[in-house]
Amino acid sequence: MYCVEDIKLAPPPRRLRTKHVRHFIFLKDVAALGLTAFGGPQAHVAMMLRLLVDKRRYLTAPELLEIMALCQILPGPTSTQTITAIGFRLGGPNLAYLTILVWMLPAVTIMTLAGLTISYLDKELVSRLVQYVQPVAVGFVAYSAYKIAEKVIHTKTSVALMVASALLAYFFQLPWVLPILLLAGGLITTFRYRKLPQVEKQPLHIEWSNFVLWLAVLVTAAVLGSYTKLLPVRLFENFYRNGSLVFGGGQVLAPLLFAEFVEFKHYLSAQEFLSGLGLVQAIPGPNFSFASYIGALAMRREGSGLSGQILGALVGATGIFMPGTLLIFFLIRFWDQLKQYRVIKASLEGINAVSAGLVCAATFLLYHPLPDTPINLALVGITFLVLLWNRIPSFVIISVALLAGVIF
């Protein structure tokens, strides 16, 4: 007979161990991005391109652009949806949930602490500390534009679409312009589908569960908020509704939140709002983490103390990030099936070209607000050249820029 101690469990298959190690490394890369990805969605994509595509090869540059384009068409935080979709493709829903948690945790934590200690923050001091981070972030975007164009621009049509979309995005800075340009670019190259070889198509299977869940949460939160009058429930509904309707990222979200929470509901003052808005531009990670700051300040009126403000921050973060996550989960499940169709596949040439143009335009749009000094221009150029050299990790470049702000 055998004792329990004599029975040795067989080690997991090598393939399974390798898969788990790969997922762990991916989450470590996501954490690195969450701590160093300054500059908004355009700079985030530049760093994803360098770390997740060029270094780790989790996916190709065209695949990253496809996902990014899908996320720009959907409402919600573009960079958050992009990195969540990458996690979904690598390891399914479980890895995707861990991905969004690891990605948003640093920024949400910082903005929650800011909401709890707003009276002690000095906006001018924060601006001085990150004065060199901003031009470095523009250098990242310029590098991204170069690498993307190098990988996806191969025809005269692509060149024309890239230039036209860059000019239109530069001169017409409106939230609805980006999804229209992406759809128009895809439509133009769709007519070239006959040049692509036919492939045997698998049946298109659409899982509606996440879409139904998104809609159900939207309606349920509105009903519960109306009947219960509880501030945490109403805050969740407010942020969930804004996260479901806003296109164009954090820059578009800010005026909507200002109108609702400052001018209409008076949950915080204009000075508090602008201080938080300035801080969220200076920290790494998603700009939608601003919702946790507003949630923490909004709960002051309940008189529930520190625990109530932390609850408000969690409600704000959950409400603003959830709708975009549910929608990208819905779409990414059948995106690969859609690409079997020649019409869809042909449209990707135009979508990728327009995406490249949008990143080119972002390089100039992000540089304009900076002081036009030789130092800033030099930092943009040096960052671009260092990234081309491909010997220094992204977080080291950002850390040096932060250290320079502390010293000088």
N, C-alpha and C positions, 0 to 999 in steps of 0.2 A: 504494500500500500504506500501511497505517497502522502506526505504532509503538505500542508498549504505552502510551507516555506520552500518545498522542493519544486514547486511549479513556477517556472519562469515565463513571464509574458514575452512573447516574441516582439522584437523591436518593430516599429512601424516600417512599412516599405520605404526604400530609399527615395522613390519618386515622391511619396507623401512628405517625407522630411525635407526634401529639396523645395517642394512647393511652399511649405510653411516658412522655411528660411527666406525664400524669395518675397513672401508677403511681409515678413518682419522687416526686411531691408527696405521694401517699398514704404512701409509706415515710417521708418526712420528717415527716409528721404522726404516724406510729406512733413514730418516734424521739422526738418531742417528748413523746408520752404516756409512753413508757418512762422518760423522765427527770423527769417531773413528776407522774405519776399516783400520788399517795399515798392511803392509806386503805383498801386492799382492794378486792374486786370491786365493791361498791356504789358507792364513789367513782370507780372506774375507769369504770363504765358512765355515771356522771354526766358525766365529762369526754369520753367517747366521744360522748355525746348532743350535747354542746355543740360539739365540734370536727368530728366526722365527719358528724353529721346537720344541725345548725343552720347551721354555717358552710360546710362543703364539699359537703354534700348527696350524699354517696356512697350513702346509703340513707335511708329514711324512719324515723321513730320507731317505728311499728308493726313494721317489718321488723327493726329493732334488738332490739325486745322479743321477737320471735319467735325470733331467733337466741339471745338470752340465755336464753330459756326452754328451748330445746333443750339448751343447754349445761348448764343446771342439772339437767336430767333425767339427763344423762350423767355418768359419773365423770370426774374430772380437774379442772384449773384453769379455773374458769368464765370469767374475763376473758380468759385466754390463748386459750381455744377460741373465744370470741366474736370477738376481733379477727382471729384466724386465719381464721374463716369469712367475715368481711367481705372479707379479702384474697382468699380463694378466689372469692367472687362477683364481685369486680372484675377479677381477672386470672388465675384458674385456679390450678392447683397451684404453679406456679413463684412467682407473687407471694405465695401463701400461705406457702410455705416461707421466703421472704425476710421476710415479715411477722413470723412467730414468732421468727426469729433477731434481727431488729432490736428487737422488743418485749422479749425476755427478756435480751438482752446486757447492758444496764446493771446490772440487779439481780443477775444471775449473776456478773458481774465483781466487784461490791462484796462479795457474800457469799463469793466465792472468796478475795478479799484478806482478808476478815475471818477466814476459816478459817486462813489462813496466818499471821495476826498476832494471834490471839485474846488472847495474854497482854498485849498493849499496849492493848486496848480498855477504855474506861471506860464501863460501862453507864449510870451516872448522868449523865455528861457528854453522852452521846448523847440521853438523855431530855430534858435541859435544852435542847439545841439544837433539838429538834423540838417543844417544848412548845406553840408556836403553830400548828404545821402540823396537829396533830390536830383542834382545833376548826374550822379552815378546811376540812379534809376533810369534817367533818360538814356544814358549810355546802354543800359540793358535793353531798352526798347529798340534803339537803333540797331543793336546786334541782332535782335530777334527779327527785325524787318529784313536785314541782309540774309540771314540764314533761311528764313521762310521763302523769300523770293528765289534764292538759289535752288531750293528743293522743289518748288511747285510751278515756277514760271518757265514753260518750255515752248510756247507757241506765241505767234503774233497776237492772237485773240487774248491770251492771258496777259500779255504786256499791256494791251490797250485797256483791259478791264482793271488791271492794277492801278494804272495811272489815273483813269477816270474816277475810280472809287476813292483814291487818295485825295484828289482834288475836291470831290463832292463832300467827303467827310470833313475835310479841312474847312471849307467855306460854309457848310450847313451843319452846324453842331446842334442837331436836334435828336431826341431819343429815338424817334421813329425812322430816322434816316438809315441807321445801321441795318435793321432787319429788312428794310425795303431794298437796300443795295445788295445784300446777300441773296435775296430771292431773285432780284433782277439778273445778277451775275449767273446764277444757276439756270435761269430761264434761257438766257442767251446761248449758253453752250449745250443746252438740252437738245437743240435742233441738230446737233452733230452725232446723235446717238447711233445712226446707221453705220458710222465708221467703226463702231465697237463690235467685237465678235459676240455672237449669241451664246448664252450658257443655259444649261438646264436649271430651271428655277424650282426652288423648294416652295411649298405652300406658305403663304404669308399668314402668320399666326400672331394676332395682336392680343396681348393681355391687358385688359381694361382696369384691373384692380387698383393700380396706383392712381389712375386718373379719377376713378370713382371715389377713392379715398380722399384725394385732394379736394374734390367738390364737396364731399360729405363734411369734411372738417370745416371748410369755409362756411357752409350753411349752418352747421351745428354751433360753431363758435358765435356766429351772429345772433342766433336764437337764444343761446344761453346768456350771452352778454346783455341782451335786451331784457330778459326776464329776471336774472339774478342781480343785476346791477353791481356785481362784485368787480372791483377794479382790476385784479389780476386777470380775470376772464375777459374783461373788456380790452385790456392791454393786449392780450394774446390775439383777440379778434382784429384789433387795429393793425398790429404788425403783420399778421397773417394776410390780411386783405391787401396791405401795401406790398408785401412780398409777392403776392399773386398778380399784381397789376403793373408793376414797374418794369420797364424795359430800359436798358442802357446802363445798369450798374449803380454804384453808390453815388455818383455825381447827380443822377436823376432822382435818386431816393431822397437826398437831402432836402430839396425844396418841398417835397410832399410831406415829409416828417415835420418840417418847420411850420408849414401851414396848419397841420392837424394838432401837433402837441404844444406849440408855442402860441400861435395866433388864435386858435380856436379853443383849445382845452386848457391852456395856461398851466401845463404840468411843469414847465421849467421856463426860465427867462431867456430872452434872446442872447444875452451875454453868455449864459451857461451853454446854450446850444452851440454858439460859435466857438467857444473854447473846446468843447468836445469834438466838433467838426474839424478844428485845426489839429487836435491830437490824433484823431483816427487817420488823418492823411500822413502822419509822421511815424506810425507804427507799422510793423509788418502784418501780413495777413489780410483777410477780407474786410473791405470798408463797411460791409453790412453789420459788422460787430458794433457799429454805432448804436444799434437798437438796444444793446445791453446797457449802455450808458444812459439812454433816455428812460429805459425801464426802471433802472435803479433810482433815478431822480423823481420819476413819476410817483413812485410808491411812498415818497416822503409825506404826502398828504394823508395817508392812511394812519400815520403815527405808529406804525408797527415796528419801528426801529431797524436795526441792522439786518435782522433775518428777513424782514419784509422787503427791504431794498434789494437784497440778494435774490429773493424770489422774483422781484420785478425784472432784474437783469436776466435771470434764466428764462422767464416768460418772453421777454423781448427777443432774446437770441433764438429761442425755439420757434417763436412765431414768424420771425423774418426769414429764417433759413429753411423751414419745413416745406413751404409750397414749391420752391425751386427744386428741392431734392426729390419730392414726389413726382414732379413733372419730368425730370431728366430720367428717373427710374422707369417711368412709363415709356418714354421714347427710345431709350438706349437698348431696350430689350428686343426690339424688332428692327433697329436701324440696319444691322448687317443683312437682314432679309430684304429690306428695301433696296439695298445696293445691288442686289442681283439683277434688277431691272435696268436695261440699258439707258433708259431715259434718266433714271436717278443717277446712275454712274456717270453719265455724260455731264450732268449738272454739277458734279463735284469739281470739274475743272474751273468753272466760273466761280463757284463758291470759294475755292481755295485762292483764286486770283484776287477776288474782292477782299478776302481776309488779309492777304498780304498788303493790299492797298490801305486797308484800315490801320494796320500796324505802322505803315509808313507815315500816314497822317498823324497818328498818335505821337510819333517821335517829335514832330514840330509843335503839336498842340501842348504837349507836356513841357516843352522847353520854354514856351512863350511866357508863362507866369514867373519864371525865374529871373533874377537880375541879370541883364545881359553884360556880364563881366568876363574878362579874359580867363579868370579862374574857373568859372562855371563851364565855359566853352571848352577849356583844356580838359576838365574832368570828364566831360562827355566823350571827347576824343580818346583820352587815355583809357577810360573804361572799355570803350569799343575795341581798342587794340589789345588790351589785356585779355578780353574775352576771346578774341580771335586767336591769341596765343594758346589758350586752352590749357594753361598749366596751374592756374590759381583758382581754387573753389570760389563759388559765388559768395558764400557766407564770409569768407576772408575779406573780399572786396568791400562788402557792406560794413563789416566790423571796423576796417581801417577808416572808412568814411565817418562812422560814428565816433571813433576815437579822435579823429581830427577835429570834429565839432566840439568835443569835450576839451581838447587842448587849446584850441584857438578861439 
